Amino acid sequence: MILPARQLDEQTALPELFEAHPESRAVFNRYGLRGCGGDRGPAETIGFFASAHGVQARRLIEQVQRSIDDPLARAQAREQLAGDARPRLADAIYRPFFLAGLLVILTVGAAWGVLLLWKIGAGGSFTGVTVHEVNAHGHAQIMGWVGVFIIGFAYQAFPRRWHVDLPGPRLAMAGWVALLAGITARSTAMMFSTATWATEVHHAGVALQVGAVAIFIGQLLAAFARSGQPVKPYVAFAFAALTFFFIQTVYSGWHVARLMTATDREALLYQIATFQSPLRDLQIHGLAMLMIFAVALRMFPAMFGLAQTTDRRAWLGLGLLLGAVMLEVTGFLAYRMTAVHAVAGALLLPWLMLPLGAAVIVGPWKLWRPTPAPDRSAKFVRIAFAWLFISFTMLLLLPAYQVVSGIAFSHAYYGAIRHAITVGFVSMMIVGIAAKVAPTLRGIDARDLPRLWPTFVLLNLGCAMRVALQIGTDWHAGLFTFIGVSGMLEWLALALWAGHLAAVMLGLGRYAAATDAGWGSAPTALEPHHHVAAVLAWHPELEPVFIDHGFDLVRHPLLRRTAARQISLAQACRMKGIDAHAFVDALNRARVLRQPPPMQPGAPSATHAVPLTITGHPMRH
């Protein structure tokens, strides 16, 4: 039975389509699918892919149908797939960045933060730790956690959304090395700030980080220029965030260097009181928040079935948020330079613009309701935006809190505001988005994965405890005793999630068979672009065919777990000087001979699935 062209629609699943017509994969590769989801592709529909990658669904379906029906187009598609079979660094460039981010957050990020909290609790004061220890922790969180995840995600996602290749993957990896080296150098220098070598090591770390961020921004600018696409609101959000990324990198290097070389306590306190708050605004509101909104505008409607925010609303939201960041940074600096309290009062304007700009963008999504498309990541995204508006509300109530508490500047209250947005909004969003993206890129249906409720509950409980207890210390010093518990809960939540995410990305344990090049189930016919390990995973009984053709190395389990995952049948044949098509034909003949007899027409299947065919190739829902 042949499925008419009209039945190839937006609801057709990519794995089913690629199983029936492997050559159709070439069409999707041109729009950014290359390397994503393995041979079977991600667990998405044509409609979802079209929406997420900015392609007209009708146009995409027409091109797919042509690649199936037109012999010339089909031959061209197969030729393109043969060229695409060679693994590229850009195909999974997110992975080293995500893994590095996990390592940082579980060590000098959250773990170091927990240690500092216990020291603060033991001392009964937020001054129980040095500013250099706090800044080492903050630097690891911003550059090694938020920054690394932003770079890895942007390298993987944005060029694909623009339908171009990442211009320089090797240069991007050089930036990865420089970034991690810079983080290590700066964090170490801050921890040992009194050492004679600390300042020079810190300067070297700053130079490495500035270079890494410059490479990152240059790569994305080059990719967007190649695309020839218009500047849409999400692109403007992204490049505004990148601008703040570079500014805060330079600013942070200068600020910390001044702290490390302060000649006395008065100079140290002046530097902190004047320049620390604007730095955090640049990092949190400028870099992290604007980049999250860029990703949300581009991906959340397709990802969670949300309404599209109109361009007009998005541009208005960008204007309000961008203006707010610039005004709060310059306004605070102006207040510190002039000591005029009216200037400080004017900070209420940007603090009002922040929630207004955010509401303009997210309002159409109605996030107080469950998302139309159920997903394990949706709960993280929804609660993250709740924490964002909680932090905005706390910021607006800061003057009132100063009056009620009688404290001219409450370190506890201000720190609680920062924690609500950094952990409640930023970290929660990283957890949610990564939990969606990583399985998709590995060809795993996230609906079959754990729901991550322990991480969700522990992370929110820890964040709520930290915010409440930190504010409470202004009223009762005994609450310092328990503040370390909040950090432990957050670390445990992130550790559970990190272990799961690493297993998915690396194909460990239960995810091994499902993730390696996407060979969860076998296609109807083997093709030259299929990887050697994939073929052996689908059809272990074909090992003698490999051996008969001289591929004796498939006997070795280690090589099957390593090199065989990276080499296609076509590449293996070229290395042996064997005709690839003849070898693949031999594999297919052996596969057919070893298959059980086909089911008789009309007989029910074991799963009661309804047979579906597209131009003669069986598929199943």
C-alpha positions as CSV (number, residue, x, y, z in Angstrom):
1,M,0.0,0.0,0.0
2,I,1.4,3.4,-1.0
3,L,0.7,6.4,1.1
4,P,-0.3,9.4,-1.1
5,A,1.7,12.5,-0.9
6,R,-1.1,14.3,1.0
7,Q,-0.6,11.8,3.8
8,L,3.0,13.0,4.3
9,D,2.0,15.8,6.6
10,E,3.2,17.8,9.6
11,Q,2.4,15.0,12.0
12,T,4.7,12.5,10.3
13,A,7.4,11.5,12.7
14,L,11.0,11.9,11.6
15,P,12.2,8.5,12.9
16,E,9.4,6.8,10.9
17,L,10.1,8.8,7.8
18,F,13.9,8.2,7.9
19,E,13.3,4.5,8.5
20,A,11.2,4.2,5.4
21,H,13.2,6.7,3.3
22,P,16.7,7.3,4.6
23,E,17.4,9.6,1.7
24,S,14.9,12.1,2.9
25,R,17.2,12.9,5.8
26,A,19.3,14.9,3.4
27,V,16.5,17.5,3.1
28,F,16.4,18.0,6.9
29,N,20.2,18.1,7.1
30,R,20.2,21.2,4.8
31,Y,18.1,23.0,7.5
32,G,20.3,22.1,10.5
33,L,19.4,18.5,11.4
34,R,22.9,17.1,10.6
35,G,24.3,15.0,13.4
36,C,21.1,15.5,15.5
37,G,19.4,12.4,16.8
38,G,21.5,9.8,15.0
39,D,20.4,8.0,11.9
40,R,16.8,7.7,13.0
41,G,16.6,11.4,13.8
42,P,15.1,13.0,16.9
43,A,11.7,12.1,18.2
44,E,10.0,15.0,16.5
45,T,7.4,15.5,13.8
46,I,7.9,17.3,10.5
47,G,5.8,20.2,11.8
48,F,7.8,20.5,15.0
49,F,11.1,20.6,13.1
50,A,9.7,23.2,10.6
51,S,8.6,25.4,13.5
52,A,11.8,25.0,15.5
53,H,14.1,25.6,12.5
54,G,12.2,28.4,10.8
55,V,11.1,26.6,7.7
56,Q,7.7,26.6,6.1
57,A,6.2,23.2,6.7
58,R,4.6,23.0,3.3
59,R,7.8,23.8,1.5
60,L,9.7,21.2,3.6
61,I,7.1,18.5,2.9
62,E,7.3,19.3,-0.9
63,Q,11.1,19.0,-0.8
64,V,10.9,15.7,1.1
65,Q,8.3,14.3,-1.3
66,R,10.5,15.2,-4.2
67,S,13.5,13.4,-2.6
68,I,11.3,10.3,-2.5
69,D,9.6,10.5,-5.8
70,D,12.2,12.0,-8.2
71,P,15.0,9.5,-9.0
72,L,17.4,12.3,-9.7
73,A,16.6,14.1,-6.4
74,R,16.8,10.8,-4.6
75,A,20.3,10.1,-6.1
76,Q,21.4,13.5,-5.1
77,A,20.1,13.1,-1.6
78,R,21.9,9.8,-1.2
79,E,25.1,11.4,-2.5
80,Q,24.7,14.2,0.0
81,L,24.1,11.6,2.8
82,A,27.3,9.8,1.9
83,G,29.2,13.0,2.3
84,D,27.4,13.7,5.6
85,A,28.3,10.3,7.0
86,R,31.7,11.6,8.2
87,P,31.3,12.8,11.8
88,R,32.1,16.5,12.3
89,L,33.2,18.3,15.3
90,A,30.3,20.7,15.0
91,D,27.7,17.9,15.1
92,A,27.9,17.6,18.9
93,I,29.9,20.7,19.9
94,Y,27.6,21.3,22.8
95,R,28.8,18.2,24.6
96,P,32.2,19.3,25.8
97,F,30.8,22.6,27.0
98,F,27.9,21.0,28.8
99,L,30.1,18.4,30.4
100,A,32.5,21.2,31.5
101,G,29.6,23.1,33.0
102,L,28.5,20.1,35.0
103,L,32.0,19.6,36.3
104,V,32.2,23.3,37.4
105,I,28.8,23.4,39.1
106,L,29.5,20.3,41.1
107,T,33.0,21.5,42.3
108,V,34.0,25.2,42.5
109,G,30.5,26.3,41.7
110,A,27.7,24.9,43.9
111,A,30.0,22.7,46.1
112,W,32.3,25.7,46.9
113,G,29.2,27.7,47.6
114,V,27.9,25.1,50.1
115,L,31.2,25.3,51.9
116,L,31.0,29.0,52.1
117,L,27.5,28.8,53.5
118,W,28.6,26.5,56.3
119,K,31.4,28.9,57.1
120,I,29.0,31.8,57.2
121,G,26.6,29.8,59.4
122,A,29.5,28.9,61.8
123,G,30.6,32.5,62.0
124,G,27.0,33.9,62.3
125,S,27.7,36.6,59.7
126,F,28.0,37.1,55.9
127,T,31.3,38.6,56.6
128,G,32.5,35.3,57.9
129,V,34.1,34.6,54.5
130,T,36.4,36.9,52.5
131,V,35.3,38.9,49.5
132,H,37.8,36.9,47.4
133,E,36.3,33.6,48.4
134,V,32.8,34.9,47.5
135,N,34.1,36.3,44.1
136,A,35.8,33.0,43.3
137,H,32.5,31.2,43.8
138,G,30.6,33.9,41.8
139,H,33.1,33.9,39.0
140,A,32.8,30.1,38.7
141,Q,29.0,30.3,38.6
142,I,28.9,33.0,36.0
143,M,31.7,32.0,33.6
144,G,32.0,28.3,34.4
145,W,28.3,27.4,34.7
146,V,26.1,30.0,33.0
147,G,28.7,31.1,30.5
148,V,29.9,27.7,29.5
149,F,26.3,26.4,29.0
150,I,25.4,29.5,27.0
151,I,28.3,29.1,24.6
152,G,27.8,25.4,24.1
153,F,24.1,25.8,23.5
154,A,24.6,28.8,21.1
155,Y,27.3,27.0,19.1
156,Q,25.0,24.0,18.7
157,A,21.7,25.7,18.1
158,F,22.0,29.2,16.5
159,P,23.9,28.3,13.3
160,R,21.4,25.4,12.7
161,R,18.5,27.8,13.1
162,W,20.1,30.0,10.6
163,H,20.7,27.1,8.2
164,V,24.4,27.5,8.1
165,D,27.4,25.6,9.5
166,L,29.4,26.8,12.4
167,P,32.3,28.7,10.7
168,G,35.2,27.3,12.7
169,P,34.5,24.4,15.0
170,R,38.2,23.9,15.7
171,L,38.5,27.5,16.7
172,A,35.5,27.1,18.9
173,M,37.2,24.2,20.7
174,A,40.3,26.3,21.1
175,G,38.1,28.9,22.8
176,W,36.7,26.1,25.1
177,V,40.3,25.3,26.2
178,A,41.0,29.0,26.7
179,L,37.8,29.6,28.7
180,L,38.4,26.7,31.0
181,A,42.0,27.6,31.5
182,G,40.9,31.2,32.3
183,I,38.3,30.1,34.8
184,T,40.8,27.9,36.5
185,A,43.5,30.6,36.6
186,R,41.2,33.3,37.9
187,S,39.4,31.2,40.5
188,T,42.7,29.9,41.8
189,A,44.2,33.4,41.9
190,M,41.1,34.7,43.9
191,M,41.3,31.8,46.4
192,F,45.0,32.6,47.0
193,S,44.7,36.4,46.6
194,T,47.6,37.1,49.0
195,A,50.1,35.0,47.1
196,T,52.8,36.8,45.2
197,W,51.9,35.1,42.0
198,A,48.1,35.6,42.3
199,T,47.8,38.9,40.4
200,E,49.8,37.8,37.4
201,V,47.9,34.5,37.2
202,H,44.7,36.4,37.4
203,H,45.7,38.7,34.6
204,A,46.6,35.7,32.4
205,G,43.2,34.2,33.2
206,V,41.4,37.4,32.2
207,A,43.3,37.5,28.8
208,L,42.3,33.9,28.1
209,Q,38.6,34.6,28.9
210,V,38.5,37.7,26.8
211,G,40.0,35.8,23.9
212,A,37.5,32.9,24.4
213,V,34.5,35.2,24.5
214,A,35.8,37.2,21.5
215,I,36.0,33.9,19.5
216,F,32.5,33.0,20.5
217,I,31.0,36.3,19.5
218,G,33.0,36.3,16.2
219,Q,31.8,32.8,15.4
220,L,28.1,33.7,15.8
221,L,28.5,37.0,14.0
222,A,30.1,35.2,11.0
223,A,27.4,32.5,11.0
224,F,24.6,35.0,11.1
225,A,26.2,37.1,8.3
226,R,26.5,34.0,6.1
227,S,22.8,33.2,6.7
228,G,21.6,36.4,5.1
229,Q,18.6,36.3,7.4
230,P,16.9,39.4,8.7
231,V,17.5,40.6,12.3
232,K,14.5,39.3,14.2
233,P,13.8,40.1,17.8
234,Y,15.3,36.9,19.2
235,V,18.5,37.6,17.2
236,A,18.7,41.1,18.7
237,F,18.2,39.7,22.2
238,A,21.0,37.2,21.6
239,F,23.5,39.8,20.3
240,A,22.6,42.2,23.1
241,A,23.4,39.4,25.5
242,L,26.7,38.8,23.7
243,T,27.6,42.4,24.0
244,F,27.0,42.3,27.8
245,F,29.0,39.0,27.8
246,F,32.1,40.8,26.5
247,I,31.6,43.9,28.6
248,Q,31.2,41.9,31.8
249,T,34.3,39.8,31.0
250,V,36.5,42.8,30.7
251,Y,34.8,44.6,33.6
252,S,35.1,41.6,35.9
253,G,38.8,41.3,35.1
254,W,39.4,44.9,36.0
255,H,37.2,44.9,39.1
256,V,38.7,41.8,40.6
257,A,42.2,43.0,39.9
258,R,41.5,46.2,41.8
259,L,40.2,44.2,44.7
260,M,43.2,41.9,44.8
261,T,45.6,44.9,44.7
262,A,43.7,47.2,47.1
263,T,46.2,48.9,49.4
264,D,43.9,49.0,52.5
265,R,40.5,48.0,53.8
266,E,39.0,51.4,52.8
267,A,40.0,51.0,49.2
268,L,38.7,47.5,49.2
269,L,35.3,48.5,50.6
270,Y,35.0,51.4,48.2
271,Q,35.7,49.1,45.2
272,I,33.1,46.6,46.4
273,A,30.4,49.2,47.2
274,T,30.8,51.1,44.0
275,F,31.5,48.5,41.3
276,Q,30.3,45.1,42.5
277,S,26.6,45.7,42.1
278,P,26.8,47.0,38.4
279,L,28.9,43.9,37.6
280,R,26.2,41.5,38.8
281,D,23.6,43.5,36.9
282,L,25.6,43.1,33.7
283,Q,26.1,39.4,34.4
284,I,22.6,38.4,35.5
285,H,20.2,40.9,33.8
286,G,22.4,41.7,30.8
287,L,24.0,38.4,29.9
288,A,21.9,35.6,31.4
289,M,18.4,37.0,31.3
290,L,18.6,38.5,27.8
291,M,20.1,35.2,26.4
292,I,17.3,33.2,28.0
293,F,14.7,35.4,26.4
294,A,16.4,35.0,23.0
295,V,16.2,31.2,23.3
296,A,12.7,31.4,24.7
297,L,11.4,33.6,21.9
298,R,12.9,31.3,19.3
299,M,12.2,27.8,20.7
300,F,9.6,27.8,23.4
301,P,6.5,28.1,21.1
302,A,7.5,25.0,19.2
303,M,9.0,23.2,22.2
304,F,6.0,23.6,24.5
305,G,3.2,24.5,22.2
306,L,3.0,28.1,23.4
307,A,1.5,31.1,21.5
308,Q,4.0,33.1,19.4
309,T,4.9,36.5,20.9
310,T,4.5,39.0,18.1
311,D,7.5,40.8,16.8
312,R,6.0,44.1,18.0
313,R,5.7,42.9,21.6
314,A,9.2,41.3,21.4
315,W,10.8,44.5,20.2
316,L,9.0,46.5,22.9
317,G,10.2,44.0,25.5
318,L,13.7,44.2,24.3
319,G,13.6,48.0,24.5
320,L,12.3,47.9,28.0
321,L,14.8,45.2,29.3
322,L,17.8,46.7,27.5
323,G,17.0,50.1,28.8
324,A,16.5,48.8,32.3
325,V,19.9,47.1,32.3
326,M,21.7,50.2,31.0
327,L,19.8,52.5,33.4
328,E,20.4,50.4,36.5
329,V,24.1,50.1,35.8
330,T,24.8,53.7,35.0
331,G,22.3,54.9,37.6
332,F,24.0,53.0,40.4
333,L,27.4,54.2,39.3
334,A,26.1,57.8,39.1
335,Y,24.7,57.5,42.7
336,R,28.0,56.3,44.1
337,M,29.9,59.0,42.3
338,T,27.6,61.9,43.3
339,A,26.1,60.5,46.7
340,V,22.8,62.3,45.6
341,H,20.0,60.2,47.1
342,A,17.6,61.4,44.4
343,V,19.7,59.5,41.9
344,A,19.4,56.4,44.0
345,G,15.6,56.9,44.1
346,A,15.6,57.1,40.3
347,L,16.7,53.4,40.2
348,L,13.0,52.5,40.8
349,L,12.5,53.4,37.1
350,P,14.7,50.6,35.7
351,W,13.5,48.2,38.4
352,L,9.9,48.8,37.1
353,M,11.0,48.4,33.5
354,L,12.4,44.9,34.2
355,P,9.1,43.2,35.2
356,L,7.2,45.2,32.6
357,G,9.5,44.1,29.8
358,A,9.5,40.5,30.9
359,A,5.6,40.5,31.1
360,V,5.3,42.0,27.6
361,I,7.2,39.0,26.2
362,V,5.9,36.1,28.3
363,G,2.3,37.3,28.8
364,P,1.0,35.5,25.6
365,W,2.4,32.2,26.9
366,K,0.0,32.1,29.9
367,L,2.6,30.2,31.9
368,W,0.3,30.1,35.0
369,R,-1.4,27.2,33.1
370,P,0.1,23.8,32.1
371,T,1.8,24.0,28.8
372,P,-0.2,22.7,25.8
373,A,2.6,20.2,25.0
374,P,3.4,18.2,28.1
375,D,7.1,17.8,28.7
376,R,9.3,17.0,31.6
377,S,11.2,20.3,31.1
378,A,8.0,22.5,31.2
379,K,7.8,22.5,35.0
380,F,11.3,23.9,35.2
381,V,10.6,26.6,32.7
382,R,7.3,27.7,34.3
383,I,8.7,27.9,37.8
384,A,11.8,29.6,36.5
385,F,9.7,32.5,35.3
386,A,7.9,32.6,38.6
387,W,11.3,33.0,40.4
388,L,12.2,35.8,37.9
389,F,9.1,37.8,38.9
390,I,9.7,37.0,42.6
391,S,13.2,38.5,42.3
392,F,11.8,41.6,40.5
393,T,9.2,42.1,43.2
394,M,11.8,41.8,45.9
395,L,13.9,44.4,44.1
396,L,11.0,46.8,44.0
397,L,10.4,46.2,47.7
398,L,14.0,46.9,48.6
399,P,13.4,50.6,49.7
400,A,10.4,49.5,51.9
401,Y,12.5,46.7,53.4
402,Q,15.2,49.2,54.3
403,V,12.6,51.3,56.1
404,V,10.9,48.4,58.0
405,S,14.2,46.8,59.0
406,G,16.0,50.0,59.8
407,I,19.1,48.7,57.9
408,A,20.5,51.2,55.5
409,F,21.8,48.4,53.3
410,S,20.9,44.7,54.0
411,H,23.5,42.4,52.6
412,A,21.1,39.5,53.5
413,Y,18.1,40.9,51.6
414,Y,20.1,42.0,48.5
415,G,21.8,38.6,48.4
416,A,18.4,36.9,48.6
417,I,17.3,38.9,45.5
418,R,20.4,37.7,43.6
419,H,19.9,34.1,44.7
420,A,16.2,34.1,43.6
421,I,17.2,35.1,40.1
422,T,20.5,33.2,39.7
423,V,19.3,29.8,41.1
424,G,15.5,30.2,40.8
425,F,15.5,31.6,37.3
426,V,18.9,31.1,35.5
427,S,19.9,27.7,36.9
428,M,16.4,26.4,36.8
429,M,16.2,27.3,33.1
430,I,19.6,25.7,32.4
431,V,18.4,22.5,34.0
432,G,15.1,22.5,32.1
433,I,16.5,23.4,28.6
434,A,19.4,21.0,28.9
435,A,17.1,18.2,29.9
436,K,15.1,18.8,26.7
437,V,18.0,19.5,24.3
438,A,20.5,16.7,25.3
439,P,18.1,13.8,24.7
440,T,16.9,15.3,21.4
441,L,20.4,15.6,20.1
442,R,21.0,12.0,21.0
443,G,17.8,10.7,19.3
444,I,16.1,9.8,22.6
445,D,12.4,10.5,23.1
446,A,12.3,12.6,26.4
447,R,8.9,11.2,27.1
448,D,10.5,7.9,27.9
449,L,13.0,9.5,30.4
450,P,12.7,10.1,34.1
451,R,10.6,13.1,35.0
452,L,13.3,14.7,37.1
453,W,10.9,15.4,40.0
454,P,13.6,14.9,42.7
455,T,15.8,17.6,41.1
456,F,12.8,19.9,40.7
457,V,11.6,19.5,44.3
458,L,15.1,19.7,45.9
459,L,16.2,22.7,43.8
460,N,13.1,24.7,44.5
461,L,13.1,23.8,48.2
462,G,16.8,24.7,48.5
463,C,16.3,28.0,46.7
464,A,13.2,28.9,48.8
465,M,15.0,28.0,52.0
466,R,18.0,30.1,51.0
467,V,16.0,33.2,50.2
468,A,13.8,32.9,53.3
469,L,16.6,32.1,55.7
470,Q,19.0,34.7,54.3
471,I,16.4,37.4,54.8
472,G,15.5,36.0,58.2
473,T,19.1,36.4,59.5
474,D,18.4,40.2,59.6
475,W,15.8,39.4,62.3
476,H,17.2,36.4,64.1
477,A,20.9,35.4,64.1
478,G,20.0,31.8,65.0
479,L,18.9,31.2,61.4
480,F,22.5,31.3,60.3
481,T,22.8,27.8,61.8
482,F,20.5,26.3,59.1
483,I,21.5,28.3,56.0
484,G,24.0,25.6,54.9
485,V,21.2,23.1,54.6
486,S,19.8,25.1,51.7
487,G,23.0,24.9,49.7
488,M,23.3,21.1,50.3
489,L,19.8,20.6,48.9
490,E,20.6,22.6,45.8
491,W,23.9,20.8,45.3
492,L,22.1,17.4,45.6
493,A,19.5,18.5,43.1
494,L,22.1,19.5,40.6
495,A,24.1,16.4,41.2
496,L,21.2,14.1,40.5
497,W,20.4,16.0,37.3
498,A,24.1,16.2,36.3
499,G,24.5,12.5,36.6
500,H,21.4,11.9,34.5
501,L,22.4,14.4,31.8
502,A,26.0,13.1,31.6
503,A,24.7,9.5,31.1
504,V,22.4,10.7,28.3
505,M,25.1,12.7,26.5
506,L,27.7,9.9,26.8
507,G,25.4,7.0,26.2
508,L,26.1,5.3,29.5
509,G,24.1,2.6,31.2
510,R,20.5,2.3,30.1
511,Y,21.1,5.0,27.5
512,A,23.9,3.2,25.7
513,A,21.9,1.3,23.1
514,A,19.5,4.1,22.6
515,T,21.9,6.9,22.0
516,D,24.9,5.8,20.1
517,A,24.2,7.3,16.7
518,G,20.5,6.8,17.3
519,W,20.4,3.0,16.7
520,G,17.5,2.3,18.9
521,S,15.8,0.3,16.1
522,A,16.9,-0.9,12.7
523,P,16.0,0.8,9.4
524,T,14.4,-1.2,6.6
525,A,17.6,-1.2,4.6
526,L,21.2,-0.6,5.4
527,E,22.9,2.3,3.6
528,P,26.6,3.2,3.1
529,H,26.3,6.2,5.6
530,H,25.3,4.0,8.5
531,H,28.0,3.6,11.1
532,V,29.6,0.2,11.7
533,A,28.6,0.0,15.3
534,A,25.0,0.9,14.4
535,V,24.8,-2.0,12.0
536,L,26.3,-4.4,14.5
537,A,23.9,-3.1,17.2
538,W,20.9,-3.6,14.9
539,H,22.1,-6.9,13.5
540,P,24.7,-8.7,15.6
541,E,24.2,-11.8,13.3
542,L,26.0,-9.8,10.5
543,E,29.4,-10.0,12.2
544,P,30.5,-13.0,10.1
545,V,29.8,-10.9,6.9
546,F,32.2,-8.2,8.2
547,I,34.8,-10.8,9.0
548,D,34.4,-12.5,5.6
549,H,35.2,-9.1,4.0
550,G,38.3,-8.6,6.0
551,F,37.0,-6.5,8.9
552,D,38.5,-8.7,11.6
553,L,38.7,-5.8,14.1
554,V,34.9,-6.0,14.8
555,R,35.8,-9.0,17.0
556,H,37.3,-6.6,19.5
557,P,34.8,-5.1,21.9
558,L,36.9,-2.1,22.7
559,L,37.1,-1.1,19.0
560,R,33.4,-1.7,18.6
561,R,32.7,0.8,21.4
562,T,35.1,3.4,20.1
563,A,36.3,3.6,16.5
564,A,33.2,1.7,15.1
565,R,30.9,4.4,16.4
566,Q,32.7,7.0,14.3
567,I,33.2,5.2,11.1
568,S,30.5,4.7,8.4
569,L,30.3,1.6,6.2
570,A,31.5,3.7,3.3
571,Q,34.5,5.0,5.2
572,A,35.4,1.5,6.3
573,C,35.2,0.2,2.8
574,R,37.5,3.0,1.5
575,M,40.1,2.1,4.1
576,K,40.0,-1.6,3.0
577,G,39.7,-0.8,-0.7
578,I,36.4,-2.6,-1.0
579,D,33.4,-1.5,-3.1
580,A,31.0,0.1,-0.6
581,H,27.8,-0.7,-2.6
582,A,28.8,-4.3,-3.1
583,F,29.5,-4.7,0.6
584,V,26.3,-3.0,1.7
585,D,24.3,-5.2,-0.7
586,A,26.0,-8.3,0.9
587,L,24.9,-7.1,4.3
588,N,21.4,-6.5,3.2
589,R,21.1,-9.9,1.5
590,A,22.4,-11.6,4.7
591,R,20.0,-9.5,6.8
592,V,17.0,-10.6,4.7
593,L,18.0,-14.2,4.9
594,R,18.3,-14.1,8.7
595,Q,14.9,-12.2,9.2
596,P,11.8,-14.1,10.3
597,P,9.2,-14.7,7.6
598,P,7.0,-11.6,6.9
599,M,3.6,-11.4,8.6
600,Q,0.7,-12.5,6.5
601,P,-1.6,-9.7,5.3
602,G,-4.3,-9.0,7.8
603,A,-2.6,-10.7,10.7
604,P,-2.5,-8.6,13.8
605,S,0.9,-7.4,15.0
606,A,2.2,-8.0,18.5
607,T,1.9,-4.4,19.4
608,H,-1.4,-3.9,17.5
609,A,0.3,-1.1,15.6
610,V,-1.3,0.2,12.4
611,P,0.9,-0.3,9.3
612,L,1.7,3.0,7.6
613,T,3.5,3.2,4.3
614,I,5.0,6.1,2.4
615,T,5.5,5.3,-1.2
616,G,5.9,1.6,-0.6
617,H,8.0,1.5,2.6
618,P,6.3,0.3,5.8
619,M,6.2,2.5,8.8
620,R,4.6,2.3,12.2
621,H,3.1,4.8,14.6
